[in-house]
Amino acid sequence: MTAALEVWGDPIGHSLSPAMHTAAYAFLGWDWTYGRRRVDESTFAAELASLDPAHRGLSLTMPLKHAAFAAASERDARSTLTGAANTLVRSVGGWRAFHTDAGGIVSALGEQGVVTAERARIVGAGATASAALVALAELGVREVEVAARRPDAAAELIALGERVGVRVTAVPLSGGHPHEMDVTVATLPGGVSIPIAVADALAATGGVLMDVVYGHWPTDLSQAWERAGRLARGGEGMLLHQAVLQIRAFATGDVADPLPREDEVVAVMRRALVGD
């Protein structure tokens, strides 16, 4: 079975997805290719319409997740909740949209020993924060504090929390953060600077940290967690596990359907991700 797949976004040259996907397809013996294409919002519709039937699916990164959601004729539950999609799979008469970032966060936190939690903090209120909130809801969290430079930016997260049964409160990033959390998911873009006093205050009550950035390690937050003697990991785990879910979707159209020899596939993809 021959198929073409690609990752689209702008910028896209930094993407680690081709290495992971190519390694997985080779291990599985699939005659699939996975490339990258620089596409922005203004060219997305035309590029999508230009694809021939050999293109089985797409991975979408910023700034295309909302455009991908809008282009789909079918959408999974996570994409419907967030209004965004990072995966499109060709279906009869159109495209099916999936949102695999939330599932990637769930699996990555599981590797950190977080399989359930009650209280959590999300640092940042941007696009990735919605994926984090859905993931935390799936882990059983019912109270989430969103720490943001502009707390009013969390209005959509508060509304999303109501839909998934989570009470979301927004507080200033520079606040005192006295409430103890089981887990913190940091969703700030790579390279964002946080004052030491603010980072230390977040770490003091933050529980386990998953900082979704990769390629910018250590971050100000991860260093604060280290000073506090708490566990911190970067975004590579999320990147890996969301890609596994994408490949499931590309293969069968069902993100709940495991791949053949999936544990070995994950190991191969992890080696490709870290460059071994």
C-alpha positions in Angstrom: 0.0 0.0 0.0 1.6 3.3 -1.2 0.6 6.6 0.5 1.9 10.1 0.7 1.7 12.1 3.9 3.0 15.5 4.9 3.3 18.0 7.7 2.2 21.5 6.9 2.8 24.8 8.8 4.7 28.1 8.7 7.5 27.9 9.7 8.0 24.2 9.1 11.8 23.6 8.6 12.2 22.9 12.4 9.6 20.1 12.5 10.8 16.8 13.9 7.7 15.0 12.6 9.3 13.7 9.3 12.0 11.8 11.2 9.6 10.2 13.6 7.0 9.2 10.9 9.6 8.0 8.4 11.2 5.8 11.1 7.8 4.3 12.1 6.8 3.6 8.5 10.1 1.9 7.7 9.9 -0.3 10.8 6.3 -1.3 9.9 7.3 -2.0 6.3 4.8 0.4 4.9 5.5 2.0 1.5 4.6 5.5 2.8 6.4 8.7 2.4 6.2 11.7 4.8 7.4 15.1 3.7 7.0 18.7 4.8 5.5 21.7 3.1 5.5 25.4 4.1 1.8 26.5 4.0 0.2 29.5 5.7 -3.4 30.3 6.3 -3.7 32.3 3.0 -2.6 29.3 0.9 -4.0 26.5 2.9 -7.3 26.0 1.0 -5.6 26.0 -2.4 -2.9 23.6 -1.3 -5.4 21.2 0.2 -7.5 21.3 -3.0 -4.4 20.5 -5.1 -3.6 17.2 -3.4 -4.1 14.0 -5.5 -5.7 10.8 -4.1 -2.3 9.4 -3.2 -2.1 11.9 -0.3 -3.6 9.9 2.5 -3.3 12.5 5.3 -1.7 15.5 6.8 -0.2 16.7 10.1 -0.9 20.3 10.8 1.0 22.7 13.0 0.7 26.4 13.6 -1.0 28.4 12.2 -3.2 25.9 10.4 -5.1 24.1 13.2 -8.2 26.1 13.0 -8.2 26.1 9.2 -7.9 22.3 9.2 -10.8 22.0 11.6 -12.9 24.2 9.3 -12.0 22.2 6.2 -13.1 18.9 7.6 -16.4 17.2 6.9 -16.0 15.0 10.0 -14.4 15.7 13.3 -13.4 13.7 16.3 -14.5 14.6 19.9 -11.3 16.3 20.9 -11.2 18.5 17.8 -14.8 19.4 18.3 -14.1 20.5 21.9 -11.1 22.6 21.0 -12.2 23.9 17.6 -8.8 22.9 16.2 -7.3 19.9 14.4 -3.7 18.8 13.9 -4.5 15.8 11.7 -6.5 15.4 8.5 -7.2 11.9 7.1 -8.8 11.5 3.6 -12.3 10.0 3.8 -15.1 9.4 1.3 -16.1 12.8 0.1 -13.7 14.9 2.2 -11.4 14.9 5.2 -11.7 13.7 8.8 -10.2 15.9 11.4 -8.5 14.7 14.6 -6.9 16.5 17.5 -4.1 14.3 18.9 -2.2 16.9 21.0 -4.5 16.3 24.0 -3.9 12.5 23.8 -0.2 13.1 23.5 -0.2 15.1 26.7 -2.2 12.4 28.5 0.4 9.7 27.4 3.4 12.0 28.2 2.1 12.7 31.7 1.6 9.0 32.2 5.3 8.5 31.5 5.9 11.0 34.3 3.7 8.9 36.7 0.7 11.2 36.4 -2.3 8.9 35.5 -4.9 10.8 37.6 -5.0 14.1 39.3 -7.4 16.5 41.1 -5.9 20.0 40.8 -3.7 21.3 38.0 -2.2 24.5 36.7 -1.8 25.6 33.1 0.8 28.3 32.5 -0.2 30.4 29.5 -3.6 30.9 27.7 -2.6 30.4 24.1 -3.6 27.7 21.6 -1.9 24.8 23.3 -3.6 25.6 26.6 -6.9 24.2 25.2 -5.3 20.8 24.4 -3.8 20.8 27.9 -7.2 21.5 29.5 -8.9 18.7 27.6 -6.0 16.3 28.5 -6.3 17.3 32.2 -10.0 16.7 32.2 -9.4 13.2 30.8 -7.1 12.6 33.7 -9.9 13.4 36.1 -8.8 17.0 37.0 -11.8 19.1 38.2 -10.0 22.3 39.2 -7.6 24.1 36.9 -5.8 27.4 37.6 -4.7 29.2 34.4 -1.7 31.5 35.1 -1.4 34.0 32.3 0.1 37.4 31.7 -3.3 38.6 30.8 -5.9 36.6 32.8 -8.7 38.0 30.5 -7.2 35.9 27.7 -8.4 32.8 29.5 -12.1 33.4 28.7 -12.2 30.7 26.1 -10.6 28.3 28.4 -13.1 29.0 31.1 -15.9 28.3 28.6 -14.1 25.1 27.5 -13.8 24.1 31.1 -17.6 24.3 31.5 -18.0 21.9 28.6 -15.6 19.3 30.0 -16.7 19.6 33.6 -13.6 21.5 34.9 -13.8 24.6 37.0 -11.2 27.0 35.5 -10.0 30.1 37.3 -7.6 32.7 35.7 -4.9 34.4 37.7 -2.0 36.7 36.9 1.2 34.9 36.0 3.1 37.1 38.5 0.7 36.2 41.4 1.6 34.3 44.5 0.1 30.9 43.5 -0.4 29.5 47.1 -2.6 26.5 46.1 -0.8 23.2 45.8 -1.2 21.4 42.5 -0.7 17.8 41.4 0.6 18.8 38.0 1.5 21.9 35.9 1.4 22.0 32.2 3.3 25.0 30.7 2.2 26.0 27.3 4.3 29.2 26.7 6.2 29.4 23.4 9.8 28.4 23.4 12.2 31.1 24.5 9.7 33.1 26.6 11.5 34.5 29.6 10.0 34.3 33.1 11.5 36.2 36.1 13.2 33.9 38.6 10.8 34.9 41.4 7.7 34.1 39.4 9.1 30.8 38.2 10.1 29.8 41.7 6.6 30.7 43.0 5.0 28.5 40.4 7.4 25.6 41.1 6.8 25.8 44.9 3.3 24.6 44.5 3.3 23.2 41.0 3.6 19.5 41.4 5.0 17.6 38.4 5.9 19.9 35.4 5.4 19.1 31.8 6.7 22.0 29.7 5.4 21.5 26.2 8.3 23.2 24.4 11.1 21.3 22.8 14.4 22.6 21.4 14.6 25.3 24.1 15.7 23.2 27.1 16.2 24.0 29.9 13.5 26.6 30.2 13.1 29.1 33.0 10.4 27.0 34.5 12.3 23.7 34.3 15.2 25.3 36.1 12.8 26.5 38.8 11.4 23.0 39.2 15.0 21.7 39.5 15.8 24.2 42.2 12.6 23.1 44.1 13.6 19.4 43.7 10.5 18.6 41.6 10.1 16.5 38.5 10.1 18.4 35.2 10.0 17.1 31.6 9.9 18.9 28.2 7.5 18.5 25.3 9.2 15.7 23.5 6.9 13.2 25.1 3.8 15.0 23.9 5.3 15.4 20.4 6.1 11.6 20.3 2.7 10.4 21.5 0.6 12.7 19.5 2.5 11.4 16.4 1.7 7.8 17.4 -2.0 8.8 17.5 -1.7 10.4 14.1 -0.2 7.3 12.6 -3.1 5.3 14.1 -5.5 7.7 12.4 -3.6 7.5 9.1 -3.6 3.7 9.3 -7.2 2.9 10.3 -9.1 6.1 10.9 -9.3 5.3 14.6 -6.9 6.8 17.1 -8.0 4.1 19.6 -6.7 1.3 17.4 -3.1 0.4 18.4 -0.5 -0.1 15.7 1.1 -3.5 15.1 3.9 -4.0 17.6 3.2 -0.5 18.9 5.7 -0.6 21.8 8.5 -1.2 19.4 7.2 1.5 17.0 7.2 4.0 19.9 10.8 3.0 20.7 11.9 3.5 17.1 10.2 6.9 16.9 11.7 8.0 20.3 15.2 7.2 18.9 14.4 9.2 15.8 13.2 12.1 17.9 16.3 12.4 20.0 18.6 11.7 17.1 20.0 8.3 18.1 
